[in-house]
Amino acid sequence: MSAPQDRRLSRRVPVITLSVVSAALVVAVFPRLAPTLVYDRAAILSGEVWRLFTGHWVHFSKSHLTYDLLAFGIAGWMVEAKGLRGYGWLCLIAPWTINLTLLALEPDLRYCGGLSGLATCVITFLALSGLRDPPPWRWLCALALTGIIAKIALEMTTGHLLLARADTVPFVPVSTSHLAGVLTALLFDYEIRNPLVSVLLFQFLPQK
């Protein structure tokens, strides 16, 4: 890619990232929306399936919101600046896969919220792409992936978040959501480079 193209990419408005961040800010400014949007296992099993998607935009404290928006915002902006393919689809698919994983594997988890699972997914997606770039960016991305795995392992071992705290509710890290974010990014990155699903679907489409 030429230098002029790189500069043009760097000036892109990160529309997708700003949309996700703005949605979280709207929910924070209008907290009455939270009970209708938050991941609530009982409500989901009663048919309110939209919570599998919208629950990511509900946060339980100012620090929870701040750290999630910083992590997602920076990673998302870098993804859009680099023009990585499939980012919009990732932001649509990952919320569902993460919370469906929670629904299946965390039967005792009643409530959950926050963009940390999606942020972990986007950071992993960015870092995986960077592994195919020349150094030193490749080394930084490898270090980021190592840090993500270490963070998840620490959360699973200690049962505590490193930074954010809740104001009024019991607040523990849901490491399963972060791990699901990593796995979603791995599968998505693999599909982009090896479009097996797309090829298989194409085989069943009517040929002209």
MDTraj code that builds the backbone (N, CA, C; nanometers):
import mdtraj as md
import numpy as np

residues = "MET SER ALA PRO GLN ASP ARG ARG LEU SER ARG ARG VAL PRO VAL ILE THR LEU SER VAL VAL SER ALA ALA LEU VAL VAL ALA VAL PHE PRO ARG LEU ALA PRO THR LEU VAL TYR ASP ARG ALA ALA ILE LEU SER GLY GLU VAL TRP ARG LEU PHE THR GLY HIS TRP VAL HIS PHE SER LYS SER HIS LEU THR TYR ASP LEU LEU ALA PHE GLY ILE ALA GLY TRP MET VAL GLU ALA LYS GLY LEU ARG GLY TYR GLY TRP LEU CYS LEU ILE ALA PRO TRP THR ILE ASN LEU THR LEU LEU ALA LEU GLU PRO ASP LEU ARG TYR CYS GLY GLY LEU SER GLY LEU ALA THR CYS VAL ILE THR PHE LEU ALA LEU SER GLY LEU ARG ASP PRO PRO PRO TRP ARG TRP LEU CYS ALA LEU ALA LEU THR GLY ILE ILE ALA LYS ILE ALA LEU GLU MET THR THR GLY HIS LEU LEU LEU ALA ARG ALA ASP THR VAL PRO PHE VAL PRO VAL SER THR SER HIS LEU ALA GLY VAL LEU THR ALA LEU LEU PHE ASP TYR GLU ILE ARG ASN PRO LEU VAL SER VAL LEU LEU PHE GLN PHE LEU PRO GLN LYS".split()
xyz = np.array([
    [0.0852, -0.1193, 0.0000],
    [0.0000, 0.0000, 0.0000],
    [0.0884, 0.1238, 0.0000],
    [0.0549, 0.2221, -0.0793],
    [0.1379, 0.3410, -0.0913],
    [0.1205, 0.4330, 0.0277],
    [0.2153, 0.5262, 0.0434],
    [0.2097, 0.6214, 0.1536],
    [0.0859, 0.7095, 0.1487],
    [0.0463, 0.7638, 0.0294],
    [-0.0769, 0.8441, 0.0263],
    [-0.1986, 0.7670, 0.0733],
    [-0.2064, 0.6390, 0.0382],
    [-0.3203, 0.5594, 0.0837],
    [-0.3192, 0.5432, 0.2343],
    [-0.1995, 0.5238, 0.2931],
    [-0.1881, 0.5106, 0.4382],
    [-0.2369, 0.6364, 0.5076],
    [-0.1991, 0.7537, 0.4534],
    [-0.2418, 0.8794, 0.5143],
    [-0.3933, 0.8946, 0.5043],
    [-0.4495, 0.8510, 0.3907],
    [-0.5938, 0.8617, 0.3732],
    [-0.6657, 0.7719, 0.4739],
    [-0.6147, 0.6531, 0.4980],
    [-0.6744, 0.5648, 0.5965],
    [-0.6696, 0.6263, 0.7352],
    [-0.5582, 0.6908, 0.7678],
    [-0.5418, 0.7451, 0.9021],
    [-0.6367, 0.8600, 0.9294],
    [-0.6929, 0.9206, 0.8234],
    [-0.7847, 1.0323, 0.8419],
    [-0.9310, 0.9881, 0.8422],
    [-0.9562, 0.8591, 0.8315],
    [-1.0938, 0.8116, 0.8326],
    [-1.1613, 0.8436, 0.9660],
    [-1.2876, 0.8839, 0.9582],
    [-1.3669, 0.9011, 1.0793],
    [-1.4082, 0.7621, 1.1270],
    [-1.3762, 0.7250, 1.2503],
    [-1.4090, 0.5899, 1.2988],
    [-1.5573, 0.5775, 1.3317],
    [-1.6394, 0.5676, 1.2298],
    [-1.7840, 0.5729, 1.2449],
    [-1.8356, 0.4587, 1.3328],
    [-1.7878, 0.3386, 1.3090],
    [-1.8368, 0.2228, 1.3844],
    [-1.8003, 0.2361, 1.5306],
    [-1.6757, 0.2713, 1.5569],
    [-1.6295, 0.2863, 1.6949],
    [-1.7061, 0.3963, 1.7667],
    [-1.7246, 0.5093, 1.7008],
    [-1.7979, 0.6193, 1.7625],
    [-1.9434, 0.5805, 1.7887],
    [-2.0014, 0.4993, 1.7029],
    [-2.1397, 0.4547, 1.7231],
    [-2.1520, 0.3675, 1.8478],
    [-2.0574, 0.2756, 1.8651],
    [-2.0595, 0.1881, 1.9819],
    [-2.0382, 0.2692, 2.1095],
    [-1.9410, 0.3586, 2.1068],
    [-1.9124, 0.4426, 2.2236],
    [-2.0314, 0.5316, 2.2570],
    [-2.0921, 0.5901, 2.1542],
    [-2.2061, 0.6790, 2.1766],
    [-2.3233, 0.6049, 2.2389],
    [-2.3469, 0.4821, 2.1959],
    [-2.4566, 0.4036, 2.2521],
    [-2.4347, 0.3787, 2.4010],
    [-2.3108, 0.3490, 2.4400],
    [-2.2813, 0.3270, 2.5820],
    [-2.3000, 0.4555, 2.6621],
    [-2.2633, 0.5682, 2.6038],
    [-2.2802, 0.6962, 2.6726],
    [-2.4275, 0.7312, 2.6881],
    [-2.5081, 0.7005, 2.5867],
    [-2.6522, 0.7270, 2.5957],
    [-2.7137, 0.6479, 2.7104],
    [-2.6768, 0.5206, 2.7233],
    [-2.7302, 0.4380, 2.8319],
    [-2.6841, 0.4914, 2.9670],
    [-2.5597, 0.5412, 2.9730],
    [-2.5084, 0.5968, 3.0988],
    [-2.5806, 0.7256, 3.1361],
    [-2.6139, 0.8086, 3.0371],
    [-2.6821, 0.9360, 3.0622],
    [-2.8289, 0.9125, 3.0980],
    [-2.8875, 0.8074, 3.0431],
    [-3.0278, 0.7748, 3.0713],
    [-3.0348, 0.6380, 3.1396],
    [-3.0010, 0.6311, 3.2686],
    [-2.9911, 0.5019, 3.3380],
    [-3.1217, 0.4244, 3.3452],
    [-3.2360, 0.4906, 3.3190],
    [-3.3626, 0.4172, 3.3188],
    [-3.3692, 0.3151, 3.2060],
    [-3.2820, 0.3289, 3.1072],
    [-3.2792, 0.2317, 2.9980],
    [-3.2150, 0.1004, 3.0416],
    [-3.1278, 0.1077, 3.1411],
    [-3.0464, -0.0081, 3.1789],
    [-3.1272, -0.1328, 3.2149],
    [-3.2332, -0.1222, 3.2974],
    [-3.3067, -0.2443, 3.3334],
    [-3.3665, -0.3180, 3.2136],
    [-3.3959, -0.2441, 3.1068],
    [-3.4538, -0.3065, 2.9878],
    [-3.3479, -0.3653, 2.8961],
    [-3.2231, -0.3181, 2.9101],
    [-3.1170, -0.3564, 2.8173],
    [-3.0163, -0.4549, 2.8751],
    [-2.9998, -0.4551, 3.0072],
    [-2.8928, -0.5327, 3.0696],
    [-2.9106, -0.6828, 3.0454],
    [-2.7987, -0.7540, 3.0416],
    [-2.8042, -0.9005, 3.0369],
    [-2.8686, -0.9495, 3.1654],
    [-2.9861, -1.0089, 3.1518],
    [-3.0621, -1.0632, 3.2638],
    [-3.1009, -1.2047, 3.2218],
    [-3.0380, -1.3037, 3.2824],
    [-3.0564, -1.4418, 3.2373],
    [-3.2021, -1.4845, 3.2374],
    [-3.2742, -1.4551, 3.3453],
    [-3.4138, -1.4958, 3.3544],
    [-3.4973, -1.4308, 3.2446],
    [-3.4731, -1.3021, 3.2211],
    [-3.5490, -1.2312, 3.1179],
    [-3.5174, -1.2852, 2.9795],
    [-3.3907, -1.3174, 2.9557],
    [-3.3521, -1.3720, 2.8253],
    [-3.4205, -1.5057, 2.8015],
    [-3.4191, -1.5900, 2.9019],
    [-3.4820, -1.7215, 2.8875],
    [-3.6334, -1.7110, 2.8764],
    [-3.6884, -1.5949, 2.9163],
    [-3.8318, -1.5709, 2.9016],
    [-3.8668, -1.5128, 2.7658],
    [-3.7646, -1.4899, 2.6825],
    [-3.7906, -1.4435, 2.5470],
    [-3.7334, -1.3073, 2.5116],
    [-3.6733, -1.2367, 2.6066],
    [-3.6187, -1.1034, 2.5786],
    [-3.4758, -1.1167, 2.5245],
    [-3.4669, -1.1733, 2.4053],
    [-3.3372, -1.2110, 2.3502],
    [-3.2517, -1.0908, 2.3102],
    [-3.3122, -0.9732, 2.2936],
    [-3.2340, -0.8556, 2.2572],
    [-3.1282, -0.8230, 2.3630],
    [-3.1508, -0.8678, 2.4864],
    [-3.0559, -0.8403, 2.5933],
    [-2.9207, -0.9068, 2.5686],
    [-2.9182, -1.0118, 2.4897],
    [-2.7916, -1.0746, 2.4534],
    [-2.7020, -0.9770, 2.3785],
    [-2.7628, -0.8845, 2.3067],
    [-2.6870, -0.7824, 2.2332],
    [-2.6706, -0.6547, 2.3151],
    [-2.7810, -0.6043, 2.3680],
    [-2.7776, -0.4720, 2.4317],
    [-2.7093, -0.4718, 2.5682],
    [-2.6965, -0.5888, 2.6306],
    [-2.6357, -0.5933, 2.7632],
    [-2.4950, -0.5388, 2.7678],
    [-2.4245, -0.5417, 2.6557],
    [-2.2867, -0.4931, 2.6528],
    [-2.2776, -0.3423, 2.6755],
    [-2.3855, -0.2721, 2.6511],
    [-2.3814, -0.1258, 2.6614],
    [-2.4237, -0.0745, 2.7988],
    [-2.4521, -0.1633, 2.8909],
    [-2.4892, -0.1253, 3.0275],
    [-2.3661, -0.1396, 3.1167],
    [-2.3352, -0.0349, 3.1929],
    [-2.2204, -0.0375, 3.2839],
    [-2.2661, -0.0091, 3.4266],
    [-2.1888, -0.0588, 3.5233],
    [-2.2299, -0.0549, 3.6625],
    [-2.1580, 0.0496, 3.7470],
    [-2.0691, 0.1259, 3.6868],
    [-2.0017, 0.2338, 3.7583],
    [-1.9346, 0.3253, 3.6572],
    [-1.8926, 0.4419, 3.7036],
    [-1.8229, 0.5351, 3.6147],
    [-1.6886, 0.4785, 3.5712],
    [-1.6182, 0.4128, 3.6652],
    [-1.4883, 0.3563, 3.6285],
    [-1.5060, 0.2399, 3.5305],
    [-1.6103, 0.1601, 3.5506],
    [-1.6421, 0.0508, 3.4586],
    [-1.6633, 0.1057, 3.3182],
    [-1.7431, 0.2109, 3.3071],
    [-1.7700, 0.2740, 3.1784],
    [-1.6428, 0.3347, 3.1189],
    [-1.5664, 0.4061, 3.2002],
    [-1.4481, 0.4765, 3.1508],
    [-1.3446, 0.3805, 3.0945],
    [-1.3109, 0.2768, 3.1685],
    [-1.2077, 0.1840, 3.1229],
    [-1.2527, 0.1062, 3.0004],
    [-1.3804, 0.0679, 2.9973],
    [-1.4307, -0.0051, 2.8804],
    [-1.4284, 0.0824, 2.7553],
    [-1.4707, 0.2086, 2.7700],
    [-1.4726, 0.2974, 2.6539],
    [-1.3321, 0.3305, 2.6059],
    [-1.2393, 0.3475, 2.6992],
    [-1.1003, 0.3733, 2.6593],
    [-1.0436, 0.2550, 2.5825],
    [-1.0622, 0.1351, 2.6375],
    [-1.0073, 0.0155, 2.5728],
    [-1.0695, -0.0066, 2.4361],
    [-1.2036, -0.0021, 2.4318],
    [-1.2709, -0.0253, 2.3041],
    [-1.2441, 0.0881, 2.2064],
    [-1.2512, 0.2135, 2.2552],
    [-1.2352, 0.3290, 2.1681],
    [-1.0998, 0.3335, 2.1001],
    [-0.9926, 0.3098, 2.1758],
    [-0.8581, 0.3145, 2.1189],
    [-0.8389, 0.2004, 2.0190],
    [-0.8776, 0.0788, 2.0608],
    [-0.8604, -0.0364, 1.9711],
    [-0.9456, -0.0222, 1.8461],
    [-1.0713, 0.0206, 1.8627],
    [-1.1600, 0.0357, 1.7486],
    [-1.1120, 0.1420, 1.6517],
    [-1.0629, 0.2536, 1.7068],
    [-1.0102, 0.3597, 1.6204],
    [-0.8918, 0.3085, 1.5388],
    [-0.8038, 0.2300, 1.6005],
    [-0.6873, 0.1771, 1.5290],
    [-0.7301, 0.0780, 1.4212],
    [-0.8309, -0.0037, 1.4518],
    [-0.8812, -0.0982, 1.3515],
    [-0.9353, -0.0230, 1.2307],
    [-1.0134, 0.0816, 1.2551],
    [-1.0709, 0.1570, 1.1435],
    [-0.9648, 0.2379, 1.0694],
    [-0.8662, 0.2882, 1.1419],
    [-0.7588, 0.3623, 1.0767],
    [-0.6779, 0.2718, 0.9844],
    [-0.6623, 0.1450, 1.0228],
    [-0.5897, 0.0493, 0.9397],
    [-0.6768, -0.0074, 0.8281],
    [-0.8083, 0.0163, 0.8372],
    [-0.8981, -0.0324, 0.7336],
    [-0.9123, -0.1830, 0.7314],
    [-0.9109, -0.2455, 0.8490],
    [-0.9208, -0.3917, 0.8539],
    [-1.0594, -0.4372, 0.8102],
    [-1.0633, -0.5365, 0.7260],
    [-1.1902, -0.5883, 0.6732],
    [-1.2714, -0.6564, 0.7822],
    [-1.4023, -0.6378, 0.7751],
    [-1.4933, -0.7126, 0.8593],
    [-1.5202, -0.6557, 0.9962],
    [-1.4652, -0.5382, 1.0263],
    [-1.4802, -0.4826, 1.1609],
    [-1.6270, -0.4588, 1.1967],
    [-1.7037, -0.4064, 1.1040],
    [-1.8456, -0.3819, 1.1306],
    [-1.9193, -0.5109, 1.1629],
    [-1.8923, -0.6146, 1.0849],
    [-1.9549, -0.7434, 1.1115],
    [-1.9112, -0.7993, 1.2466],
    [-1.7852, -0.7793, 1.2809],
    [-1.7361, -0.8267, 1.4096],
    [-1.8130, -0.7617, 1.5240],
    [-1.8369, -0.6309, 1.5133],
    [-1.9089, -0.5591, 1.6191],
    [-2.0564, -0.5980, 1.6259],
    [-2.1088, -0.6529, 1.5175],
    [-2.2471, -0.7019, 1.5185],
    [-2.2571, -0.8449, 1.5702],
    [-2.1587, -0.9261, 1.5363],
    [-2.1643, -1.0686, 1.5702],
    [-2.1138, -1.0968, 1.7108],
    [-2.0033, -1.0336, 1.7483],
    [-1.9373, -1.0667, 1.8755],
    [-2.0274, -1.0490, 1.9979],
    [-2.1075, -0.9419, 2.0091],
    [-2.1947, -0.9317, 2.1268],
    [-2.2846, -1.0533, 2.1454],
    [-2.3342, -1.1084, 2.0350],
    [-2.4203, -1.2258, 2.0439],
    [-2.3409, -1.3495, 2.0870],
    [-2.2263, -1.3720, 2.0235],
    [-2.1497, -1.4929, 2.0566],
    [-2.0993, -1.4894, 2.2005],
    [-2.0599, -1.3710, 2.2480],
    [-2.0089, -1.3595, 2.3848],
    [-2.1183, -1.3911, 2.4857],
    [-2.2336, -1.3290, 2.4693],
    [-2.3399, -1.3500, 2.5682],
    [-2.4099, -1.4849, 2.5524],
    [-2.4111, -1.5403, 2.4327],
    [-2.4614, -1.6766, 2.4179],
    [-2.3698, -1.7758, 2.4903],
    [-2.2397, -1.7471, 2.4889],
    [-2.1451, -1.8296, 2.5639],
    [-2.1728, -1.8206, 2.7133],
    [-2.1997, -1.6988, 2.7611],
    [-2.2341, -1.6818, 2.9026],
    [-2.3620, -1.7578, 2.9361],
    [-2.4588, -1.7493, 2.8481],
    [-2.5868, -1.8167, 2.8725],
    [-2.5671, -1.9681, 2.8844],
    [-2.4756, -2.0212, 2.8046],
    [-2.4533, -2.1652, 2.8044],
    [-2.3620, -2.2114, 2.9173],
    [-2.2601, -2.1314, 2.9491],
    [-2.1561, -2.1783, 3.0410],
    [-2.1618, -2.1179, 3.1810],
    [-2.2424, -2.0135, 3.1989],
    [-2.2495, -1.9481, 3.3301],
    [-2.3939, -1.9485, 3.3806],
    [-2.4469, -2.0656, 3.4171],
    [-2.5879, -2.0735, 3.4584],
    [-2.6184, -1.9978, 3.5874],
    [-2.5191, -1.9704, 3.6684],
    [-2.5416, -1.8985, 3.7941],
    [-2.5288, -1.7467, 3.7788],
    [-2.4914, -1.7011, 3.6599],
    [-2.4740, -1.5579, 3.6358],
    [-2.6086, -1.4968, 3.5993],
    [-2.6617, -1.4138, 3.6887],
    [-2.7932, -1.3552, 3.6634],
    [-2.7834, -1.2283, 3.5800],
    [-2.6935, -1.1369, 3.6178],
    [-2.6788, -1.0102, 3.5468],
    [-2.5359, -0.9950, 3.4961],
    [-2.5244, -0.9262, 3.3836],
    [-2.3910, -0.8957, 3.3310],
    [-2.4020, -0.7728, 3.2418],
    [-2.2964, -0.6956, 3.2352],
    [-2.2961, -0.5774, 3.1502],
    [-2.1540, -0.5336, 3.1222],
    [-2.1408, -0.4434, 3.0275],
    [-2.0113, -0.3851, 2.9988],
    [-1.9551, -0.4265, 2.8644],
    [-1.8730, -0.3382, 2.8083],
    [-1.8121, -0.3600, 2.6774],
    [-1.6789, -0.4333, 2.6848],
    [-1.6400, -0.4820, 2.8016],
    [-1.5064, -0.5405, 2.8140],
    [-1.4895, -0.6645, 2.7272],
    [-1.5943, -0.7461, 2.7151],
    [-1.5840, -0.8632, 2.6294],
    [-1.5637, -0.8242, 2.4840],
    [-1.6417, -0.7253, 2.4378],
    [-1.6277, -0.6778, 2.3006],
    [-1.4939, -0.6072, 2.2809],
    [-1.4506, -0.5292, 2.3816],
    [-1.3206, -0.4626, 2.3731],
    [-1.2080, -0.5646, 2.3620],
    [-1.2164, -0.6702, 2.4425],
    [-1.1160, -0.7770, 2.4352],
    [-1.1148, -0.8402, 2.2971],
    [-1.2330, -0.8592, 2.2403],
    [-1.2456, -0.9151, 2.1063],
    [-1.1787, -0.8264, 2.0020],
    [-1.2049, -0.6959, 2.0085],
    [-1.1505, -0.6030, 1.9096],
    [-0.9987, -0.5891, 1.9251],
    [-0.9498, -0.5840, 2.0490],
    [-0.8053, -0.5767, 2.0713],
    [-0.7370, -0.7015, 2.0152],
    [-0.7971, -0.8177, 2.0389],
    [-0.7417, -0.9426, 1.9864],
    [-0.7425, -0.9429, 1.8350],
    [-0.8520, -0.8963, 1.7755],
    [-0.8634, -0.8879, 1.6300],
    [-0.7545, -0.7984, 1.5718],
    [-0.7316, -0.6836, 1.6353],
    [-0.6274, -0.5909, 1.5913],
    [-0.4894, -0.6541, 1.6036],
    [-0.4640, -0.7202, 1.7171],
    [-0.3329, -0.7794, 1.7411],
    [-0.3062, -0.8962, 1.6458],
    [-0.4077, -0.9770, 1.6186],
    [-0.3899, -1.0879, 1.5249],
    [-0.3532, -1.0369, 1.3858],
    [-0.4178, -0.9296, 1.3441],
    [-0.3835, -0.8694, 1.2158],
    [-0.2395, -0.8190, 1.2166],
    [-0.1984, -0.7610, 1.3299],
    [-0.0637, -0.7063, 1.3402],
    [0.0460, -0.8098, 1.3369],
    [0.0136, -0.9339, 1.3685],
    [0.1142, -1.0402, 1.3618],
    [0.1624, -1.0640, 1.2187],
    [0.0857, -1.0177, 1.1223],
    [0.1247, -1.0327, 0.9816],
    [0.1936, -0.9079, 0.9283],
    [0.2169, -0.8074, 1.0155],
    [0.2855, -0.6848, 0.9775],
    [0.4332, -0.6938, 1.0151],
    [0.5162, -0.6077, 0.9573],
    [0.6589, -0.6094, 0.9922],
    [0.6828, -0.5546, 1.1328],
    [0.7975, -0.5878, 1.1931],
    [0.8349, -0.5292, 1.3231],
    [0.8528, -0.3779, 1.3082],
    [0.8399, -0.3003, 1.4187],
    [0.8157, -0.3450, 1.5563],
    [0.6675, -0.3652, 1.5909],
    [0.5781, -0.3296, 1.4960],
    [0.4354, -0.3444, 1.5246],
    [0.4007, -0.4901, 1.5517],
    [0.4628, -0.5833, 1.4800],
    [0.4375, -0.7250, 1.5041],
    [0.4716, -0.7632, 1.6474],
    [0.5836, -0.7128, 1.6981],
    [0.6241, -0.7458, 1.8349],
    [0.5268, -0.6878, 1.9366],
    [0.4813, -0.5657, 1.9116],
    [0.3847, -0.5038, 2.0023],
    [0.2539, -0.5823, 2.0060],
    [0.2123, -0.6311, 1.8903],
    [0.0881, -0.7091, 1.8842],
    [0.1035, -0.8430, 1.9555],
    [0.2202, -0.9060, 1.9405],
    [0.2456, -1.0309, 2.0121],
    [0.2449, -1.0069, 2.1629],
    [0.3007, -0.8942, 2.2046],
    [0.3011, -0.8584, 2.3460],
    [0.1587, -0.8326, 2.3957],
    [0.0773, -0.7677, 2.3125],
    [-0.0616, -0.7407, 2.3501],
    [-0.1398, -0.8703, 2.3682],
    [-0.1203, -0.9654, 2.2793],
    [-0.1893, -1.0939, 2.2917],
    [-0.1463, -1.1676, 2.4187],
    [-0.0171, -1.1607, 2.4476],
    [0.0328, -1.2218, 2.5714],
    [-0.0298, -1.1555, 2.6932],
    [-0.0418, -1.0224, 2.6880],
    [-0.1021, -0.9491, 2.7995],
    [-0.2487, -0.9839, 2.8188],
    [-0.3211, -1.0022, 2.7092],
    [-0.4630, -1.0383, 2.7190],
    [-0.4792, -1.1737, 2.7878],
    [-0.4001, -1.2706, 2.7450],
    [-0.4083, -1.4041, 2.8055],
    [-0.3706, -1.3979, 2.9529],
    [-0.2663, -1.3207, 2.9860],
    [-0.2234, -1.3084, 3.1256],
    [-0.3323, -1.2417, 3.2097],
    [-0.3983, -1.1395, 3.1537],
    [-0.5046, -1.0696, 3.2257],
    [-0.6214, -1.1635, 3.2549],
    [-0.6629, -1.2400, 3.1547],
    [-0.7740, -1.3335, 3.1746],
    [-0.7372, -1.4391, 3.2783],
    [-0.6140, -1.4895, 3.2711],
    [-0.5693, -1.5896, 3.3680],
    [-0.5682, -1.5322, 3.5095],
    [-0.5253, -1.4061, 3.5233],
    [-0.5226, -1.3420, 3.6545],
    [-0.6631, -1.3232, 3.7087],
    [-0.7560, -1.2812, 3.6229],
    [-0.8953, -1.2646, 3.6650],
    [-0.9553, -1.3967, 3.7105],
    [-0.9255, -1.5025, 3.6362],
    [-0.9802, -1.6334, 3.6708],
    [-0.9206, -1.6851, 3.8015],
    [-0.7947, -1.6496, 3.8268],
    [-0.7267, -1.6974, 3.9470],
    [-0.7693, -1.6198, 4.0711],
    [-0.7769, -1.4856, 4.0577],
    [-0.8033, -1.4009, 4.1748],
    [-0.9503, -1.3672, 4.1934],
    [-1.0280, -1.3707, 4.0836],
    [-1.1682, -1.3320, 4.0919],
    [-1.1886, -1.1830, 4.1035],
    [-1.0868, -1.1025, 4.0643],
    [-1.0971, -0.9568, 4.0747],
    [-1.0550, -0.8927, 3.9439],
    [-1.1180, -0.7774, 3.9144],
    [-1.0745, -0.6954, 3.8019],
    [-0.9525, -0.6144, 3.8415],
    [-0.8704, -0.5784, 3.7419],
    [-0.7504, -0.5013, 3.7698],
    [-0.7813, -0.3545, 3.7952],
    [-0.8858, -0.3001, 3.7314],
    [-0.9074, -0.1557, 3.7361],
    [-1.0466, -0.1173, 3.7833],
    [-1.1493, -0.1567, 3.7094],
    [-1.2846, -0.1054, 3.7340],
    [-1.3461, -0.1645, 3.8603],
    [-1.4332, -0.0867, 3.9213],
    [-1.5100, -0.1301, 4.0375],
    [-1.6551, -0.0870, 4.0185],
    [-1.7457, -0.1552, 4.0854],
    [-1.8870, -0.1183, 4.0778],
    [-1.9230, -0.0256, 4.1921],
    [-2.0232, 0.0586, 4.1702],
    [-2.0673, 0.1521, 4.2730],
    [-2.1642, 0.0876, 4.3710],
    [-2.2563, 0.0069, 4.3210],
    [-2.3649, -0.0373, 4.4087],
    [-2.3953, -0.1862, 4.4030],
    [-2.3380, -0.2601, 4.3084],
    [-2.3740, -0.4009, 4.2943],
    [-2.2504, -0.4869, 4.3109],
    [-2.2690, -0.6139, 4.3512],
    [-2.1555, -0.7046, 4.3537],
    [-2.0928, -0.7133, 4.2147],
    [-1.9636, -0.6984, 4.2083],
    [-1.8985, -0.6809, 4.0790],
    [-1.7774, -0.7713, 4.0704],
    [-1.7854, -0.8720, 3.9882],
    [-1.6733, -0.9630, 3.9691],
    [-1.6475, -0.9756, 3.8197],
    [-1.5231, -1.0030, 3.7822],
    [-1.4949, -1.0182, 3.6395],
    [-1.5595, -1.1443, 3.5855],
    [-1.6205, -1.1326, 3.4705],
    [-1.6776, -1.2494, 3.4040],
    [-1.5758, -1.2918, 3.2987],
    [-1.4786, -1.3706, 3.3426],
    [-1.3675, -1.4066, 3.2550],
    [-1.4147, -1.4824, 3.1327],
    [-1.5280, -1.5520, 3.1460],
    [-1.5815, -1.6261, 3.0326],
    [-1.6130, -1.5329, 2.9161],
    [-1.6615, -1.4123, 2.9456],
    [-1.6936, -1.3183, 2.8379],
    [-1.5671, -1.2710, 2.7680],
    [-1.4604, -1.2496, 2.8446],
    [-1.3339, -1.2068, 2.7848],
    [-1.2738, -1.3188, 2.7009],
    [-1.2807, -1.4413, 2.7532],
    [-1.2302, -1.5555, 2.6777],
    [-1.3119, -1.5777, 2.5513],
    [-1.4444, -1.5601, 2.5623],
    [-1.5304, -1.5726, 2.4438],
    [-1.4968, -1.4651, 2.3412],
    [-1.4605, -1.3449, 2.3882],
    [-1.4193, -1.2394, 2.2970],
    [-1.2934, -1.2763, 2.2211],
    [-1.1970, -1.3355, 2.2912],
    [-1.0727, -1.3791, 2.2267],
    [-1.1017, -1.4860, 2.1218],
    [-1.1824, -1.5854, 2.1585],
    [-1.2127, -1.6948, 2.0661],
    [-1.2924, -1.6456, 1.9447],
    [-1.3834, -1.5510, 1.9671],
    [-1.4593, -1.4937, 1.8549],
    [-1.3666, -1.4239, 1.7576],
    [-1.2710, -1.3468, 1.8108],
    [-1.1743, -1.2774, 1.7251],
    [-1.0878, -1.3762, 1.6475],
    [-1.0451, -1.4846, 1.7139],
    [-0.9642, -1.5865, 1.6463],
    [-1.0401, -1.6492, 1.5297],
    [-1.1658, -1.6869, 1.5547],
    [-1.2464, -1.7490, 1.4502],
    [-1.2763, -1.6508, 1.3375],
    [-1.3037, -1.5260, 1.3747],
    [-1.3360, -1.4247, 1.2742],
    [-1.2140, -1.3947, 1.1876],
    [-1.0980, -1.3810, 1.2510],
    [-0.9745, -1.3555, 1.1767],
    [-0.9441, -1.4712, 1.0828],
    [-0.9658, -1.5938, 1.1310],
    [-0.9404, -1.7109, 1.0473],
    [-1.0361, -1.7145, 0.9284],
    [-1.1624, -1.6810, 0.9535],
    [-1.2616, -1.6826, 0.8458],
    [-1.2287, -1.5794, 0.7394],
    [-1.1792, -1.4618, 0.7803],
    [-1.1439, -1.3577, 0.6833],
    [-1.0297, -1.4052, 0.5932],
    [-0.9332, -1.4737, 0.6531],
    [-0.8175, -1.5204, 0.5757],
    [-0.8448, -1.6509, 0.5025],
    [-0.9373, -1.7307, 0.5559],
    [-0.9709, -1.8596, 0.4960],
    [-1.1229, -1.8720, 0.4918],
    [-1.1867, -1.8098, 0.3941],
    [-1.3331, -1.7973, 0.3947],
    [-1.4038, -1.9294, 0.3670],
    [-1.3845, -2.0254, 0.4578],
    [-1.4450, -2.1572, 0.4397],
    [-1.5967, -2.1487, 0.4421],
    [-1.6502, -2.0726, 0.5413],
    [-1.7957, -2.0627, 0.5520],
    [-1.8541, -2.0001, 0.4262],
    [-1.7906, -1.8944, 0.3784],
    [-1.8400, -1.8273, 0.2584],
    [-1.8354, -1.9212, 0.1377],
    [-1.7278, -1.9987, 0.1271],
    [-1.7156, -2.0923, 0.0145],
    [-1.8232, -2.1992, 0.0219],
    [-1.8474, -2.2531, 0.1432],
    [-1.9493, -2.3560, 0.1577],
    [-2.0886, -2.3038, 0.1260],
    [-2.1180, -2.1802, 0.1721],
    [-2.2468, -2.1211, 0.1403],
    [-2.2633, -2.1008, -0.0087],
    [-2.1537, -2.0620, -0.0749],
    [-2.1600, -2.0360, -0.2180],
    [-2.1934, -2.1645, -0.2950],
    [-2.1512, -2.2788, -0.2416],
    [-2.1780, -2.4047, -0.3098],
    [-2.3275, -2.4358, -0.3156],
    [-2.4037, -2.3823, -0.2183],
    [-2.5466, -2.4121, -0.2119],
    [-2.6326, -2.3053, -0.2792],
    [-2.5684, -2.1969, -0.3244],
    [-2.6446, -2.0925, -0.3920],
    [-2.6716, -2.1349, -0.5367],
    [-2.7865, -2.0956, -0.5912],
    [-2.8153, -2.1310, -0.7313],
    [-2.7158, -2.0668, -0.8251],
    [-2.6625, -2.1427, -0.9168],
    [-2.5654, -2.0924, -1.0111],
    [-2.6344, -2.0467, -1.1391],
    [-2.5928, -1.9323, -1.1879],
    [-2.6521, -1.8799, -1.3111],
    [-2.5796, -1.9407, -1.4328],
])
top = md.Topology()
chain = top.add_chain()
for i, resn in enumerate(residues, 1):
    res = top.add_residue(resn, chain, resSeq=i)
    for name in ("N", "CA", "C"):
        top.add_atom(name, md.element.get_by_symbol(name[0]), res)
traj = md.Trajectory(xyz[None], top)
